[in-house]
Amino acid sequence: MTRPVPRRRSLLAAVTVTAALAATAVGTPAATASDTLPWEGESAKGPNQPYQHGYSATTLLDWDPRTDTDAGRLRARIPLQPRADADPATQRNPALPAETRMLTLAGDYGNAFFESHPYTNEFSQYLFSYWQYTDAYASWHGMPTEGVPEEYYDPAAEWTQRWFEFGAVNLPNPGYTDAAHKNGARSLGTVFFSDHDRGPQSYSELLVRDGNGGFPAARKLAEVARYFGFDGYFINQEQSRVAAEDVDDYMDFLAALRAEGLYVQWYDSVDAGTGEKLYENEFTERNAPFVQNDARGPLADSIFLNYWWNSEKLTDSARYAESVGVNPRTQVFAGVEAGKYQFDQPYDLRDNLGEDGAPMNAVATLGADFVHSDYAHKTDDDKQSKVFDRERRWWTGTATGTGPAGDGEWPGVSSQIAERTAVTGSTFATTFNTGHGLGYWRDGVRAGGQEWGNIGIQDTPVTWQWWFQGDGADGLEADYDYGPDYTPADRFDYRPLGAFEGGSSLAVSGELTGDAVLRLHKTDLRLEEGSRAELTYAGPSAGDADVSLALVLASDPSKTVRVPIEHSGPAGGGWRTATVDLSAYAGETVSTLGLGLAPQAGPIDDFQVNLGALTVTDGAEHTPDAPTGFHVEQALTATDELYLGWDLDDYEDVVRYDAYADGEYLGGVYDDNLYVKHFTGTRGTLRLVAVGKDGSKSGAATLPYDFTRGPGDVAARASEDGTVTVAWDKPVPPGSVVTLSGAYEDTLRPGHGRTSVTFRDTPVDGGDFVATVAPARGGTPVAATGAFADTEIEPYPTSAVELSGTSLRLTQPTLADWHTLTVYENGEPIPFDTTYSQGERDRMIRGRTTLDALSVTLSAADSTVTAVIEDYAGNRAETVLREGAG
């Protein structure tokens, strides 16, 4: 039995941030180091900038890309690239078993919650750059579920005061997935259940079977992964326990995920016999059945062991794994709690080395992004060199990358994990672009003055950071050069040149006393009759040295072949490109690409050369055709935002699209759309260029735009009476069209001289829409976004409860926008305990009520019980769950 309740304005569960508080949110020493607070100023999130969100089990089962906000703009599109077979002879440490795998579980955009963008205009965001040691990157973060009002998040409040719901299912950032795939590494989402972090969400919601015995949730997880372009999930089951009767279903669920083609890693947190929470800290018969099961065969692909291990436990883990047919170096991951202990680890990674000095098990780290997130000046552009040094130390053992680490110091991940490469085939190109910059350069000319960050267009990182060889190399160092606005580490004294293409070049500087080689990229490149290399370089003293291409060939890995670069004389400090004929080596395979240097006449005290681009091509034509279908999806002039779209070509033919407006760089991506922030142009030409796998650029697709002949800025306002009024600044000519699109579609033609129209009988369900004014006789259409009024709510159904006598068992509402549920017994609200020990509240709060609180003991068996549900908009409806005796 249900009846409506009068609508009222909702009260926010968190305080809206005041201007004074917001002013301290970024870059202040007082800020909590591990928080990534919202960007401010020019880097602040655009009003319509796409961002990711999390999914509860309920929203997961209802998932549809057509109704999932921004889903089409948050897809990773680069396929997982194959990696070369192991070549121990060209590893920095040939004794390392190349099969030992590495998983890093870390933040991929911080935890600002509403700012999970694949790219934005910020140099100081964290961008991972050690893919060569990584087999899988699993994203570790919290994402609010869709529809949570952003004002519920107060960045100034401490972490227990986040009174909104985080999804149990969180997706990897699409930019990170693209970067991982480019380097041959898997990208994983996470499924996380705990007693606090996800409120009353429970693993049991995923284990519901359909009439055929299958798991709809497993199929949805696979559908989501395929659509968004990632490879599987890290399953972190840390609720207080899994019911014993659910253990078999959970195992079947894992098998169902793998049957969908997903990679699955299980966390060491459940006793396979009892379902109790268990941190075994080694691989034993108590957790092995989730990986290799006697009755079911293989289940999860691998396991992440909890952190409290020692040499004996890791030795026993490897032995037990081998006894049950599990490869410990590829399936049993010794966990390292990177974020908590950082460089002062209580558990020595060397304990994973066997008597032969080789790793016994795979390695996994949690929170290696601490190198940025826990650095006090992480948001300061002029302090980023410290972040880079911290990350280099974590992965290689020393801040300079020259290694090895000292006794008792953190040895670096590379001490156990051999470098990998996805540079295969017969063509390779890099511009030494790390995926962010303080400007953007094209062909050596600065084409954009804005700072930016976009890991999706990061080039394959230099494999060894850094590996110099030769008698003359002791005084040399390497660094990424981000131009005159960048502050390098104090040890450097090079002249900043910036990039040739992208945001950075590679500066090699210092004292060149003799012959030296800098190994750059581990490769598996096949040379053909038409093969050649092109090196673009510059430098104040490059002309005083002989520059060569240093190749290691698979046929003789003990030898470095030096191929001279002709015309490597005085470069005058400007960029120049030299071509090297490699046809003499046709049939050979290049295992390492490097740079050779030698002074022409005695030591050079202040040597510098910058590498701007390096290409190896097979001589075939790889220049792509000009893009097709180039168009403006939305021009949101009132907020200075722009969405562009085009037809996506195969990654074999195009590796990136770059967009420009009248010569100014707008952004790059391998996708069929691009979001542009701070677009203030009024009239001109948009250009879109496709980049081939050899770095060559297509002719430009051009698109004129003209807002001077259009309607001016557009605004749209929805009312509770079911109308939407669209208004604009200037009258448009007869024949102009105004459209409303989204889940609801309609078109109106404004009368002569009109500057507004009103759509009637529109939805009142709170859904999103786009209003577009397309002027007749020229001019670019202009749009505005909005949301329909929300006056509707479905009552909480009686089928969602089990009520008998004094026992009441509630389930979470399934409405997409529900916020609170207040349950009354004889008119008095029943208290509900909250997560993070924040005490009882007089209602169930989405995301913050504990799971145990859903089981209620009533005061009487014949009392009147009602439930009032309220959504984010303040709509309320009451359901009578039981009529009382009176």
N, C-alpha and C positions, 0 to 999 in steps of 0.2 A: 504494500500500500504506500503510495507516494503522494506528496503534494508540494507545490513550489513554495519557495521562501522568497520574500522581497529582496531584490538585488541591492547590494551596498558596495561602496568602494572598498577594495581590499587593503589591508594593512600590510606593509612590507615586513618580512621577517628579519631583514637586515637594514641598517641605517644607510640612507643614501650618502655617498661621499660628498663632503662639502668642498668648496673650492680651496679652502685653506689646507685641508687634509690632502687633497689630490696634489697640491703643489709639492708635497714632500714624498710623493710616491716613487720617484725614480732617481737613482743616482746619489742618494743621501747616505752617509755612513750609518745613520740610525736604522735604516731599513733592515728587515730580517734577511740575512744573506741568502737563505735558500729559497726565498720567494722571488718569483719573476713578476714584478708588478706591472700594471698597464703602462705602455709607452705613452709619453706625453708630447706636446708640441707638434712639430711637423711629422713625427713618427706615430702619433696617436692613431688608433684604429679608425678607418673610414666608416661613416655611418652605414654603408652598405657593403663593407668588406666581408667576403665569405670567411667563416670560421667553422671548425668542426665541433661536434657535440657527441656526448656519450649516449648509450642505449641501455635501457633496462631490459629485462627479459620480455616484458609486455610490449614495449615499443619495438624490440627486435622482431618479435613474431608478426607485428603489423608493418614491418618495414617495406617501403616501396620507393624506389628512387624518384618516381614522379612526384611524390608528396614530401620527400625528405628535403628540408631546406638546404639549398646550395649544393646538393649532392653532385649535380653535374659539373660543378666548378671545383670540386675537391677530389678529383680522381687522379691516381697515378697512372701514367700511360706507357712508361718505358718498360718493355718486357725484361724479365730476368735474363741477363746475359751469361753465356757460358764462360767458365773459367778454364784457364790452361791447366794441363796436367802438371803435377809437381815436378820440379827440376831442382833437386837439392843442391846441385853443384853451383847454382847461381843464387842461392840463399845467402844472407849475411852470415848465418850460422848453419852450414851444411849438415850438421849433426842433428838438427831438430827434425823430428818426424813431421812431415808435411801434412799428415792426416789429422793431427790434433786440431780440434775445432774450437771456435771461440764464439760466444754469444754475449752481446752487451745489451743489458736491459737498462734503459736510461731515458730521461726526458728528451723530447725532440722539439720542443718549443718553449719549455719552461712550464710554469703552472699559473699563468695569468687567467686561465679558464675560459675566457671569452676572446682570446687572441691566438688561437691555434691556426695561424695562417701558413700556407706553403711558401709565401714570399711577402715581403713588406719593405718599406723604405727605412731600414734600420741596419747599420753596420754591426752594432754591438750585440746582436742576438747570437745565441750559441749555434754554431754550425759544425757538426762532426766532420772530421777529415782523416780518419785512420781506417778506412774501409779495407785496406790491404791486410789487416789482421783480424777482420771480422767476417764470420760466416753468416751471422744473423743479427739483425738489430731489432730488438723488441721495444716497443714504446711504453714507457712507464710514466703515467701521469693520470690526473683526474679530469674528466670532462663532464660538465653539467649536461643533463639530458636536454633534449630539444624543448624550447619554449620557456625555459627558466628566464624570467626577466633579469636583465643585466644589473639592474639597481639592487638586486638581492645580494650582490657581492660588494662588500666593503673592504677594499684593499688595506685600509688602515687597521682593521680589526684583526686580532690574533686568530690563529688557524681554527680553533674550535668554534668560531662564530660564523662559519660558512653555512648558513641555514638554507641550503638548497640541495637538490639531489644530484649525485654523480652517478653516471652509468656504470653498471658492472662490466659492460663491454665497451672498450675504448679502441679506436682505430689509430693506426700509425699515420703520422703526418704525410700527405701525399708527396711533398717535396722530398722528404727523407726516403720514402719508398722508391722514388725515381732515382735518387742518388745511390741507394743501396743496389738497386737492380743494374744500374750502369756499371757498377763494380763487381757484379756477380754475387752479391750477398742477398739473402732473404730478408724480407721485411715482415714483422709479425705484429698483430694486434694483441691485446690482452683481455682476458676474462678474469675478473678479480672479485672474490667474495670474502668478506671479513665480518667480524661482529660489530664494527663501527663504521668503517669507511664507506660502505654502501647501504647503510641503514638497514631496512628490513628486506632488501633484495636477497634472494636465496638461490643457491645452486639448484634446488629442487624444481624451480620453475623451468630450468633448461632440460630436465630429465623426463618431462611429460611425453608419453608416447602417443602416436596416432593409432587408428584402427588397424594398421598393418604392422604395428610394433616398431615403427621407425620414430625418429626424433625430429619433429618439425624445427626445433631450434638449431640442430646441427645443419639442416639444409639451409636455414636462413643465414647462419654464420658463414657458410660456404658461398651463398649468393652474394652476401655483403663483400666478402673478400674478393670475389671475382670482379664485382662491379668497381670497387675502389682500387683494385689492382695490386693487392698484397697477397702474402703467401701462406698465412696460417696464424696460429694463436699460441701465446704463452698462457697456460691455465694455472692460475694462482688460487687454490682452494684453501682459504684460511679462516672459514667460519669455525666456531668452537668444535664442531664435529659434523661428520657425514653420518646420517643414520645407517646403522648396520645393514638394514634392508635395502638401502640405496646404493651400496658400494658396487654391486654387480651392474646396476643400471648406469652408474657413472663410468664404469669400464666400457660398457657397450657404447656409451655416448662418445668416448674418446675414439673408439674404433670407427664409429660413424663419421666423425670428423675426418679421420685419415682416409676413409673410403671415398670422401668427397674430393680427395686430392690435396688436402691441407697438411701443412707441416704442424705438428703439435709438440710443444714442450710442456712437461708436467713439473710442478714444483714439489719438492720434498716436504710435504706438510700433512699427509694423511696415512694412517695405518691401514694397509690394504685388508687386514683381517677384521678389524673392528670398526673402522671409520673414524676413530678418534683422531683429534689433531695430534700430529707427531712430527717432530723435527729430528729425523734419524741421523742426519749429518754424514751419512755414508750410504752406499748402495747395498741393500740387504734384502732378505726375503720379505721384509715388512713394507718396502716401497717398490720393489722390482715388479710386482704384478701389474702396476700401472704402465709399465713399459713393455715387458715381455711376460706374457701370461700363459701358464701351462694349459689352461682350458681354451683360451681365445686366441693365442698367438700374439703377434705384435700389436700393441695398442698405441701409446704415445711414441713419437720418434725418439725422444730423449727426456732426460730428467735434469733439473737444476737442483743440485744438492744444497741443503742449508749450510750455513757458514761455519759451524762450530766443529771443524774437523782438525785432524792432525795427521802426521805422516802415517801412523798405523791405520787410521780409518781410510785414508785415500789408497793405501796399499791394498787393504782388504776389499775396498770398493772395486778396484780394477780386477782383482782376482775373482771376486764373485761375479762380476759382469761377464767375464770370459767363460765362467763355468755355466752360465745360462744362455750363452749365445749372443751376448750384447757386447758391442765394441766400445770399450771405455773411452777411447780417444775421440769417438764421434757421437756417443750417446749418453755418457755420464759426465755431467758438467760440474766441476768443483766450484761452488759459489764463493764469490769474493764481495764483501759488503763495502764497495768502493766509497759510496757517498758518506757513510757513517764514519769510517776510520781513515779514509783518504790515504795519505802517504805514510801513516803510522799504523800499519796493519798488525793486529795481534795474532793473526793467523798467517804464517809464513808461506807464501806461494811456492817457495822452494820445497815445501813438504810434498808437493805433487810430483817431484822428480824421483824416479826409481833408482836402483843401484847403478844403472847404466847412464844416469844423468839425463834421461829423456822423460818427458811428461808421461804420467801413467793414465791420466784422465783428461777430458776436455776441460775448458775453463769458461766460466761465466761471471760477469760482474754486474752488480746492481748499482746504478747511480754514478757511473763514470763521468757524467756531465757535471759533477761537483767542481771540476776544474774551472767552470764558468759560474754555476749557480751559487757556489759558496765563496766566491771571490767578492770582497767588499766593493770593488770598483768595476764590477762586471758591466755596468751600463755606460761607462765612460769610454768614448772612442779612443782617447789618447792613452788608455791603459790596457788595450786589448793585447798588446805584445806579451803582457804577463799571463793572460789567459792562454795564449798560444804556447808559451813556455811550460805552463802547468800541464797542458794536455800532452805536449811532447814528452814531458817527464813521465806521465802516467803510462804512455804507450811504449816508449823506448828506454826509459830508465834515467835519462838525464834531460835537463831543460834545453841543452844545445843539440841533443840527438847524437852526440859523438860517442857516448857510452864508453864502457859499461858503468852501471851504478856502483857506488862504493859498498863496502861490506856493511851489512845491516840496513841498507837503504832499500826502498822499494825497487825491485829489479826491472820493472817494466813488463808489460804484457808480451812484448816481442821476445823476451827471454824464453818463452815457452811456445809461442805461436809463430810459425813460419809465415812469411809474407806470401800473399796470393796475387793473382792478376787476372783481369778479364780483358786485357789488351791482346786480342787474338785476331786471326784472319790475315789480311794483307794491307790494311789501311788503319792509320791511327793519327789523331790530331789532338793537340792540347794547346791552350793559350795560358796555362798555369793560373787559371782562374779558380779561386778557392770558393766562389759562390757568394761573395759579398764584396763591397767596396765603398770607398768614400767618393766615388764618381764612377762613370762608365766611359771607357775608351773604345773607339772603333778605328781600326787601322792606324793606331798611334795618335789619334786626335780625340780629345775629350768630347764625348757626345752627350753627356749627362752630368750635371753637377750635383745631383742628389745622392746621398748615401743610400745603400740598398743592401738587401740580404735575400738570397734565393738559392738554397742548397740544391734545388732541382736542376740548375744549370751549372753546378760545380763540375769542373773538369776532373778527370781521373787524377787523384792526388799523386804527387811524387812518392814513389814506393818507399824510399829510404830517406827519413828526415833526421840526419843527413849522413851520407856515406861518401866520404872523400878517400881517395887512394893516391899513392905516389909520394915521392920524396918532397915534392914542392907544395904539398897540400896542407901542411901543418898549420899554416897561418891563414887559411881560407875558411870562410863561413858562408852559409846560405840563409836567405830570408825571403819571405814574400814581401814584395814592395807594393804598397797601396797608394803611392804617390805623395805629393808634397804636404798633404794634410794629415799624413800618418806619422805616428811617433814610434819608431822602432825601439827595441830593447837597447839598453845603454851600451852593450858590447859592440854595437854596430856603428859605423861611421861612413856609410855609403851615401851617395847623392840620390835622393828619391826621384824616380822617373815615372812611376805609375805603370799602367798597363799598356800593352799594345792592343789587346782585345779583352774586354771584360773589366774586372776590377783590380787585377794584380798581375805583376810579372814576377820572375824569380831573379833576385839579385845575388850574385856571387861576388864577394868582396873580401878584402884583406890583403895579406902579403903573399904574393905569388913568387916563390923562390926557385921553383923548378917544375919539372913535369908533374901534372896533376890530372886526376880524373874524378868527376862527380857522377856517380851512378844515379840515374834519374828514375827510369821506369823498368820494372820487370815486365817482360813481354813474351809473346809467342807469335811473332810476326813472320809470316812467310814472304820471302823476297822473290819477285818475278823479273822477267826480262825488262819490263818497263819501270821497275821500282826506282824511286828517288826519295830523297829527304829534303825538306826545306826548313831552315832554321832562321827565325827572325830574332835579331838580337840588337842590342845597343849598349853603349857604355863609354864613359869618359876615357877609359884606358884600354878598351878592347883592342885598339889598333896596335898596342905595344906587345901583344901576345899572339901566338899562333893558336887558332881555335879549330878544333876538329870534332867530328862525330865519333864517339867512342862506343863501339859495338862489341858485345859478347855474343858469339854465335854458338848455337847448340852443338855444332859439330866439334867444337873445341872450347869448352867453357873455361878452361884455365888461361885463355889468351884474350886480351883486349885488342880489337882491331881498330886502329885510328884511321879514319877517313878524313883527309884534309878538307877544310872548307875554303874554297877559292875566294879570292878577293876579300880576305878577312883583314885587310889593312885598315887604315884609319877610318873610323865610322863617324867622326865628328860628334859623337854623342847621340846622334839620331838613330832611328830604327832603320835597319836594312835587312834584306832577306837574301840568304845564300842558298843555292840549290846544289845538292850533292847527288851525283849519279851512283846508284847502288846496283846497277844491272850486272856488274862483275860478280856479284854475290848471288845471282839468281839460283834458286834451288835451296839456298840456305835458310835457316830460321834464326831470327834475332831473339836472343833470350834476355838481353839487357840493352837499353838505350841509355847513353850517357854523353857527357860533355868532356872533351879533352882540352887541356890548356897547357901552354908552355911559354915562358917569357922569351922574347926574341933576342934580348941583349941584357942579360943580367937580371937580378931580382927586381920585382915591381912592388914598392912598399904600399902603395894605395891603389891596388888593382880593383877594378870593378867591371863586370859585364852583366847585363840584364837579359834574360831569356824571355822573349815575348810570345813566341809560338814555335812549335815543333811539329812537323807533319811527316809521316811516312806514307807514301801512296804507291799503289801498284801500277800507276800509269793509265788506268782506265778512267773513264769519265764518271765522276761522282757528283757533279754539280746538279742540285735538284732543280726542277721546274719551279717557276714562280707559283706561289700559293694561289689556291682558288677559293671562291666563296667568301672572300674577305668582306666583312660587314660590321656595322655598329649594332650590337645587341641592345644596349641601353646607354643613352647619354643623360646622365643625372647631373645637369648643370647646376642645380640649386645646391648641390653638395660637392661639386667639382670632382665627380667620379665618372668613369667610363668603363663599359664592358665591350670588348671586341670579340669577334668570332670568325672562324674560317673552317675550311675542310682539313682534316688531319690526314697526313700522308704516313706511310709505313715508316717505322723507325729505321729500317734498313736504308731508306732513302733520305730521310730528314731526321736530324738529331735535335734540332731546336728551331724555334721561330722567334725572330726579333722584331719588335714593333717600334716605329718611330713616328713622331709628329713634327713635320717640318725640320727634320734633322736631329731633333731631340729624342734621346732614348727613352722609351716608355716601359720596356720590360721584355723579358724573354722567357720562354717556356716550351716544353714539348707537350702540347695539348691543343685542343681546338678552341680555346678561349683564354682571354687575359683580362684581369682586373687592373685598372689604372687609378691610382689615387692622385689627388691634386692636379687634375687636368683642367687647365684654365684657358686653353686655346679657344678662339672664337671663330676663326676661319683659316683654312689651310688644307694640307694634304696629309693623310695618314699613309704610312708605308709598312708593309709586312714582308720580311725577307726570310726565306728558308735556308738553313745551314746544313750542308751535307756532312757525311761522316769523315771526309777529308778536310773539313773546315771551310770548304768553298761555299760561296753564297750565291743564291739564285737572284734572278732579276726580281724587282719589287712588285708586289701587288699594291696598287694605289687606290686610295679612296678619299675623294674630296669631302670636306665637312664645312658647313657654314651655319653657324648659330645666329649670325646677324640677320638672316632672313626668316628666322623661325619665331616661335612663340615666346622666347625668353625662358625664364625659369618656370617650372611646372610644380604645382603642389596638389596634393590629394587629401581629402578629409572624409572619413567615414562617420556616419551618425547612427544612433541606435534605432532610428526609424527605417533602417534598411536602405538608406541613400548613400551615395558616394559623390562628392562634389570635386571635380577636377577644375582647377583654375590656373591661368597663365598670365604673363605680363602684357603681351602685345596681341592685338587682334590678328587673326590668321585669315588668309584668303578663302573665298568660297571653295568648296570641294575638299577642305581639310578634314581630317579624320581624327577622332579621339577614341582610343581603345582602352578597355579594361581587361587585363589578362591575368591568368592564374588558374585556380580551380574553377573560377567563374569567368566567362568570356562574354563581352558585349562591345558594341561599336555605336558611336553617335557622331553626327556631323553638326558642328556648331553653326549657328546662324551668322549672317554677316555682321561683323563688328563685335561679336561676342568674345569674352575672355574667360568663360566658364561653361561647363555643362554639368548636369546632375544625372547620374545613373540611379535608377530606382529598382526596388525589389532585389537588392543584392543580398548575399548571405550575411548573417549576423552570428557567425561561428568563430570569428577571430582569425580567419585564414588570411594569408598574404596575397597581395595583388600588385600589379605594375600598371600604372596609367601612362599612356603615351600619346602625345600630341604630334601628329604628322602633318606639317603644313603643305598645302598644295603649291604647285609652281615653284619648287626649289626649297632649299633649306633642309637642314638635318632634323629628323624627329627628336624630340626631347621627352624624357620620361621622369617619373617620380614613383617611388615605392610607398606602400602603406599596408595597413591591415584593416580588414573589415571589423566593424563593431562586434563585440562579443556579448551577447545577451542570453546565450543558451547554455544549459548544463543538463546533463543526464543524471538522474538520481542514482545513488549508490544502490545496487541491486540486492535484494534479499538473498539471492543465490550465492552471494559473495561471503556469506557468514554461515557458521555452524553454531546453532544456539539450542542448548538443552539445559533446562534447569538453571543452575548458576554458572554454567560453563558457556563462554562466548569465545569463538575463534574467528578472527577477522582476517581477510586477505586485502592486500593493497587494491585500491581502485585502479581500474584500467583506463580511465579517461586520460587522453593525452595531456590535458592541461589542468588536471586536478592539483590542488595545493594542500588543503587540509581536510581532515575528516574528524568531526566532533561527535562522539557517541555519548548519549545521555541515558542515565538510568533514573527513572522517576524525576526527570527534569534536571538532574545534577550531572555535569560533565565528568566522564571517567578519565582519570589521569593516565598519561602514557610516558614511559621513561624515554629518555633521549640518549643519543650516542655521545661519545667523548665525555661521559659522566657529567652531563649538563643539567641533570635533574629532570623532574617530571613537568609536563605541560598538560594543559586541559584539552588537548586535541592531538590527533595523529598529524605529524608534520612530514610532508613528503621528503624522503631522503634522510631524515634525522630521528625518526622513531626507531627504537630497537626492534629486532625480530621477535624477541621474547615477549615484548609488550603487546603483541597482537593476540596473545592468549590472555583472556580476562576472566577473573572470577567475580561474578556479580554478587550483590548483597542479598538478593532474594530470587527464588525460582519463579515468582509470579510478577516480577516488576515490569513496568513499561520501559521498553528499550527503543530508542530512536537514533538515527544517524543523520547528520547534516554534512553534506559534502560542499566544498567551496573550491572554485577554480582561481587561477591567477588573476582573472578580471574581476573577481568579487561576486560572481553569480553563485547562488546557493540553492540547494534542494534538499528536502527532508524525506527520509524513508522510515516508516514504522517497521522495526524489526520484530517487535512483539507487543501486542496489546496487553496491558496489565490486567490484573484481576479486578481492579476497581473500575 
